[in-house]
Amino acid sequence: MPSLGSKLHLLTREKNVSRVYTLARQYAAEALQPLIDDGRATSIDVATEAGDNGWLILIIDVTAPAGRELFKYPVRVS
């Protein structure tokens, strides 16, 4: 049975430091990998940027057979 979801919720108690940005990218990439595995996307790139105090922003660039789409997803950190 495939595992679904991400570990991003684990970051809510983490300090807003560079290590957390790395973890957020890794967690998002792991959670989105099934989209590539089943052919719904051909590539997914994940980047991070600083958000308002207590937030980081995931920037997710998805390339699919039908085109490319960019998503911004806020993640709460301490």
C-alpha positions in Angstrom: 0.0 0.0 0.0 1.5 3.4 -1.0 2.1 6.0 1.7 0.4 9.3 1.2 0.9 12.7 2.7 3.9 14.6 3.8 6.0 15.2 6.9 5.6 19.0 6.7 3.5 19.0 9.8 6.7 18.0 11.7 8.1 21.5 11.0 5.6 23.5 13.0 7.7 23.4 16.2 11.0 23.8 14.4 12.9 27.1 14.6 13.0 29.1 11.3 16.6 28.3 10.4 18.2 27.1 7.1 18.1 23.4 8.2 14.3 23.7 8.2 14.2 25.0 4.7 16.2 21.9 3.6 13.9 19.6 5.4 10.8 21.3 3.9 12.2 20.8 0.4 13.0 17.1 1.2 9.6 16.4 2.7 7.7 18.1 -0.2 9.7 16.2 -2.8 9.1 12.9 -1.0 5.4 13.6 -0.8 5.1 14.6 -4.5 7.3 11.7 -5.9 4.2 9.5 -6.5 3.0 12.0 -9.1 6.2 11.3 -11.1 6.1 7.6 -10.4 2.6 7.2 -11.9 3.2 9.5 -14.8 1.0 12.4 -13.8 4.1 14.7 -13.8 7.4 14.4 -15.6 9.3 16.5 -13.1 8.8 18.4 -9.9 11.2 21.0 -8.6 10.9 22.3 -5.0 12.4 25.5 -3.7 11.9 27.5 -0.5 11.8 31.2 0.3 11.3 33.2 3.5 7.7 34.1 4.3 6.3 36.4 6.9 7.5 35.8 10.5 6.9 32.2 11.4 6.3 31.0 7.8 8.3 29.7 4.9 7.0 29.3 1.4 7.5 26.2 -0.7 7.7 27.0 -4.4 6.7 23.9 -6.4 7.2 23.8 -10.1 5.4 20.8 -11.7 5.9 19.8 -15.3 3.2 17.5 -16.5 2.4 16.1 -20.0 -0.3 18.8 -20.3 2.0 21.7 -19.3 3.8 23.4 -16.4 2.3 24.9 -13.3 3.8 26.8 -10.3 2.4 26.5 -6.8 3.3 28.4 -3.7 2.5 26.7 -0.4 3.0 28.3 3.0 4.4 26.2 5.8 4.2 27.3 9.5 7.5 27.2 11.5 8.3 28.6 14.9 
